[in-house]
C-alpha cells in the first residue's frame, strides 16, 4: 500500500488491518508522514489477530527521536521502541561481525567486507585487506576450527564470532599499516582510506562503538526472542 502526502492537511484515511502488511508513506518534508505513521501504528496496537483474537504487539525500529511519542499512545507491555543511533534511548545493539546461524565463516567475511567496501566506495584491493583481517580475527577466535570440526558448528560459530568487532578490525588494520615500510606508499594509502571509513570504531566511546562494537550485546536476538502475545 502506498500513501502519498502532497501537502500538509487534515484528512482521514481508513486502512484495513489486512492491507497494512507493507506500507510506503511518501511526501515532502512537513507533510505529516511521521505523524501519520505513528497514528497508524498506534491504531494497529489496538487491532486483534484474525486467527487468535489476540492484540498485536509492536516492535518499532527508527532513527528519529520523535517516534518516542508512540510510547504515550501504546501500553508499555505492547511496545518495544528501539531508536538507532541514540545510546540513551535503548538503541538497536548488534554486532555485524557475529556470524548468523548456519553461515560459514569464510562466506560471512566475504559478505561483510563486500557490503562495507560498496557502502564506502572502496576498491577490490580494499576488500581483500578487509577480508584478510576479518578471517584472521575469526581464526584467532577459533571460529574456523569450530566450523570444520564441530558437529554443532551452526550453534557454536555465532557465539565464537561475536568476539570479533569492528573496533578490533580497526586496530588490526592500524597495526598492519604501521608495520608497512615508507616506500610501500600505495598500499599504505589504501590502509589509510579503510581506517578513515572505520575511524568512529577507533574511539571507544563513540556512538558507533557503543552500539555496533559491543561483543556481548545482541539486540537482534533479544527482539527475535520476544514473546508475541
N, C-alpha and C positions, 0 to 999 in steps of 0.2 A: 504494500500500500504506500502511495506517495501523497504527501500533503504539502502543498505549495503555499507559502505565506508571501503574497505580493506586496502587502503593506500592513502596518500595524493597525488593527481594528478589532473590535469586539465581535466575535462570531461563535456560534455553537456548532460543534462537529460531533455527530453521533457515529461511533465506530463499534461494531460488534466485537466481542472478545475474540471470536474465531478469526477475525480479519486483522488482528494486530500482531501476528507472529513475526513478520518482517515489515518494518515501517520506516520510511525515509522522510524526514521533515526538511524542507528546503526553503530558503528565503534570505533576503538581505539582513544585515545587522539591525537589530532593534525591532524586527517584525514579529517577535514573540515565539520563536522556535523553542527556546529553552523552557519558557513558562508553559507552553502547550505540552511539551514532552513531560514535564513534571506533573502536570494535571492528569495526563493520560496514565502515567504510571501510578499515581495516587488512586485513580479510579480502578485501575487493574487490581490493586491490592484488595479491593472490596469484592472483586468477582470470585466466582466459585468454579472449580473444575467440573466439567460436564460429567466425567466418569465417576468421580468420587464425592462430589459436592463440597469438597474442602476448599477453603480460600487459598488464593495464590500467595506465594512467598516471593519477595522481591530482592534480587541481587543487582545493585547498581554500581557500575564502574565508570568513573568520569574524571576528566581533567579540570572541570570547572567547579569552583568552590560554591557557586550559587545553588548547586544541587543539594546543598545541606538543608535547604528549605523542605525537601522531601521528608526529612526526619520529623517535621512538625505536622505532617499530613498522614503519615503511616505509623502504625504502632511499632515500637522498637523490636518486638519479637517477630515481626513480619518483614523487617527490612535489614539488609546488610549493605551499608553505603561505604564504598571504597574510593577515596579521592587520590588519583595518581599524581605524584609529584609533591605531595604535602605530607611530610613525615609526622605532623602533629594531628592529622585527621584520619588515622588508620588507613594509610595508603596501601596500594597493592604491592606487597612484598613478594618477590620471586627471584630466583637465580637462574638466568638463561643458560648457564653452563651445566645445570643439573639435567642429565640426560633423561628424556621421557621413557616411560615403561616400554620395553620391547624394542628399543632402538640401539643399534650397535655404536660403540664409542667413535669409531672412525667415520661412520655415516653422520653422526651428530656434529662432530668437529668440522666437517666439510660444510654442512648446512649453516652452522653458526658463523663460520668465517665468511661464507658467501654472502649471507644476509648483512653482516657488518660492513663488508667492503662495498657492496652495492649501495647500501644506505649512505655511505660517506664518499662515494665516488673514487674509491681506491682501485689500483690496477691489480692484475692477476698476480704480479710479483708480491704484492702486499698480502694477498690471500694466502699464498704459500707460507709466508712468515707466520701469519696468524694461526694457520692450521698446524704448523710445526710446534708452535708454542702451546696451543691447546692440547695437542697429543702428548707433549712432554709432561704437562701438568696432570693429565689423565693417567699417564703411565706412573708418575710418582705417587698418585693416589690409589694405585693398584686396580684401576678401572679395567684396563685391557686384560690383565691377568684374570680377573673375575669373569669377564665376558668369554674368555677362552676356556676356562677350566671348571667353572661352577655350573651345575645343572639349574640352579635357581638364579642365574645371572640377570634375568629380567627384573627381579626384585632387588638384587644387590647393587647392580650398576647405578641406578638412580641415587641410592644412598651414598655410595662412594664418590660419585661425580659431583655431588653438591659441595664437596670440599674445594672445588675449583671455582674461582670467581673472576670477574673482570678486573678486580683490583690486583689479583695475583698475575693475571695476564699482563697488565700494565707493568708491574715490577719485573717480570721475566723479560719483556721486550726491552725495557730500560737497561737491564743488566747486559743483554746481548748487544745493544747499541754501544754502550760504554766500552765493551770489550773489543770493538772494531778498531782497526788502525786508522789513522787520519787519512791515509791515501785511499781508503775504501769509501770515498765521499758519496758516490751514487747510492750505495747500499745504506749508508748512514742516513741519507736524506729520506729514504723510504721508511726506515725505522722511525725517524722524527715525525713523518706525516702520520703514521699509525698512532704514535704516542699523543700527537696533537688531538686526534679524534677521541682518544681514551683519557684525556687529561683530567676529566672530572673524577675518574676512578683512581687517580694518583693522590687524591685528597681524601683522607679517611672520613672526614665529617661532611663531605659533600652530599647533597640530596641523592645523587645517583648511587653513591657508595652505600648509603644507608638503606636505600630501597631495593637496589638490584645487586648489591655486592655482599649481602649477608648470607653466609654459608648455612645458617641454622634456621632461617625463617622461610616458610613456603606457604604464602597466602593462597596460591592457586590450589594447592592440595587441600587447604583448610576450607576453601569455597566448595570444592567438589565433594567434601565430606559433610557439608551442611545438610541437616535433615529437612527435606522439603515437605512440610506438613500443611 
